[in-house]
């Protein structure tokens, strides 16, 4: 069986990490070898960039163009070091965020030119788009309620993007909807405001329908 590349997208608090873990377990039961990774991150270089982008590691304001190019640098390294080699071995790759996060956050939310971002993304990924993108859709207010519950339980603290204004996150969600409409053959939108098991079932059904 040839390798498949699945990305998970969605607004803050939509449960991507949980659903990646659940899908990975289900695929492995089917005898499929799975590699799970994330953006930014997934390599030593990418994780260093993640600390700058998410956690203010350098202690200075980050310009929007620098932010974009750091994401793309992390992405290019991830493709070269992790994604393409795994696909070449026939493994399935599940990635927490990918090119569509750049389109939603830097494009639709920050207002960068969409055509320019398309070109930069294509360059960074060597034109290897995901075979399937699962958009875990969730109301922005509900997502932040989940984040507050997580942080009250002592599980981390808000990162640089989570601290953005609520309007920013509304634009992110709207951007995702536009992206799904632009490439309906690649996207599957799943209501993430459901019990974990129900969302996992819908994710698995979408994967079976699209790729199996």
C-alpha positions in Angstrom: 0.0 0.0 0.0 1.3 3.4 -0.9 1.9 6.0 1.8 -0.8 8.6 2.5 -0.5 12.1 3.9 -3.3 13.4 6.1 -3.4 16.8 7.8 -5.6 18.0 10.6 -6.7 21.6 10.7 -9.0 23.7 12.8 -9.3 26.7 15.1 -7.8 26.7 18.6 -9.2 24.1 21.0 -10.7 21.9 18.2 -9.1 18.7 19.5 -6.6 18.0 16.7 -4.0 16.3 18.9 -6.5 14.0 20.4 -8.0 13.0 17.1 -4.6 12.4 15.5 -3.8 10.0 18.3 -7.1 8.2 17.9 -6.7 7.8 14.1 -3.2 6.6 14.5 -4.3 3.9 16.8 -7.1 2.8 14.5 -4.8 2.8 11.4 -2.2 0.7 13.3 -4.8 -1.9 14.1 -5.3 -2.1 10.3 -1.6 -3.0 9.9 -0.7 0.5 8.6 2.5 2.0 9.8 1.9 5.6 10.9 4.2 8.7 11.5 2.6 11.5 13.6 4.1 14.9 13.5 3.2 18.6 13.9 3.7 22.1 12.6 5.6 24.1 13.4 8.0 21.4 14.7 8.6 17.8 13.9 12.3 18.2 13.5 15.0 19.7 15.7 15.1 22.8 13.5 11.3 22.9 13.5 11.0 22.6 17.3 13.5 25.5 17.7 11.4 27.6 15.4 8.2 26.6 17.3 9.7 28.0 20.4 10.1 31.3 18.7 6.7 31.3 17.0 4.6 30.0 19.8 6.4 30.8 23.0 8.3 34.1 22.3 11.7 32.4 22.8 13.7 35.3 21.4 12.0 38.0 23.5 11.3 40.5 20.7 8.2 41.4 18.7 8.0 39.2 15.6 7.2 40.9 12.3 4.4 39.3 10.1 6.8 38.5 7.2 9.3 37.0 9.5 6.6 35.0 11.2 5.5 33.6 7.8 9.0 32.7 6.7 9.8 30.9 9.9 6.7 28.8 9.5 7.8 28.0 5.9 11.3 27.1 7.0 10.0 24.7 9.6 7.7 23.2 6.9 10.4 22.8 4.4 12.6 21.0 6.9 9.7 18.8 8.0 8.9 17.8 4.4 12.6 16.9 3.6 13.4 15.1 6.9 10.1 13.4 7.9 7.1 13.6 5.5 8.6 12.7 2.1 10.9 9.9 3.5 8.0 8.3 5.4 5.7 8.4 2.3 8.5 6.9 0.3 8.6 4.0 2.7 4.8 3.5 2.2 4.0 4.8 5.7 1.0 7.1 6.5 1.8 10.6 7.8 -0.6 12.4 10.2 0.3 16.1 10.7 -1.1 18.5 13.2 -1.5 21.7 11.0 0.1 22.3 7.6 -0.2 24.7 4.7 -3.8 25.5 5.4 -2.9 27.0 8.8 -0.7 29.5 7.0 -3.5 30.3 4.7 -6.0 30.8 7.5 -3.8 32.5 10.0 -1.3 34.6 7.9 -3.6 34.9 4.9 -7.2 35.4 6.0 -6.6 36.6 9.5 -3.4 38.7 9.0 -4.4 39.8 5.5 -1.4 38.6 3.5 -1.9 38.1 -0.2 -3.4 34.6 -0.8 -1.8 34.1 -4.2 1.6 34.9 -2.7 1.1 32.4 0.1 0.0 29.7 -2.3 3.4 30.2 -4.2 5.5 30.1 -1.0 3.6 27.1 0.3 4.2 25.2 -3.0 7.9 26.0 -2.8 8.2 24.8 0.8 6.4 21.5 0.3 7.9 20.7 -3.1 4.3 20.7 -4.4 3.4 17.6 -2.4 0.0 18.5 -1.0 -1.9 16.3 1.5 -4.0 13.5 0.2 -6.7 14.4 2.7 -7.3 17.4 5.1 -9.6 16.9 8.0 -11.0 20.3 9.2 -12.2 20.0 12.8 -14.7 22.9 12.8 -15.5 24.5 16.1 -17.1 27.7 17.3 -14.4 30.1 18.4 -16.1 30.8 21.8 -16.4 27.1 22.5 -12.8 26.5 21.5 -11.6 29.1 24.0 -13.8 27.6 26.7 -12.0 24.3 26.2 -8.6 26.1 26.4 -9.6 27.8 29.6 -10.6 24.4 31.1 -7.3 22.9 30.0 -5.2 25.7 31.6 -7.2 25.8 34.8 -6.3 22.1 35.1 -2.6 23.1 35.0 -2.0 21.8 31.4 0.0 24.6 29.8 -0.7 28.3 29.2 -1.8 30.4 26.3 0.6 30.7 23.4 1.3 33.7 21.2 -1.6 32.9 18.8 -4.1 32.1 21.5 -3.5 35.5 22.9 -4.6 37.2 19.7 -7.9 39.1 19.7 -11.2 37.2 19.3 -11.8 38.9 15.9 -8.5 37.4 14.7 -9.8 33.9 15.5 -13.1 34.6 13.8 -11.2 35.4 10.6 -9.2 32.2 11.0 -12.4 30.1 11.2 -14.0 31.9 8.3 -10.7 31.4 6.3 -10.8 27.7 6.9 -14.4 27.5 5.6 -13.3 29.4 2.4 -10.3 27.0 2.0 -12.6 24.0 2.3 -14.9 25.5 -0.4 -11.9 26.1 -2.6 -10.7 22.4 -2.5 -13.7 20.3 -1.7 -12.0 17.1 -3.0 -9.2 17.4 -0.4 -11.1 18.7 2.6 -13.6 17.0 4.9 -15.2 19.2 7.5 -16.1 17.5 10.8 -18.1 19.1 13.6 -15.7 19.0 16.5 -18.2 20.1 19.1 -19.1 16.5 19.9 -17.9 13.8 22.2 -14.4 12.6 21.5 -15.6 9.1 20.4 -18.2 10.6 18.0 -15.6 12.9 16.4 -13.2 10.0 16.1 -15.8 7.9 14.4 -16.5 10.6 11.9 -12.8 11.1 11.3 -12.4 7.3 10.6 -15.4 7.3 8.3 -13.9 10.2 6.3 -10.6 8.5 6.0 -12.1 5.2 4.8 -14.3 7.0 2.3 -11.4 9.1 0.9 -8.4 6.8 1.1 -9.4 3.2 1.7 
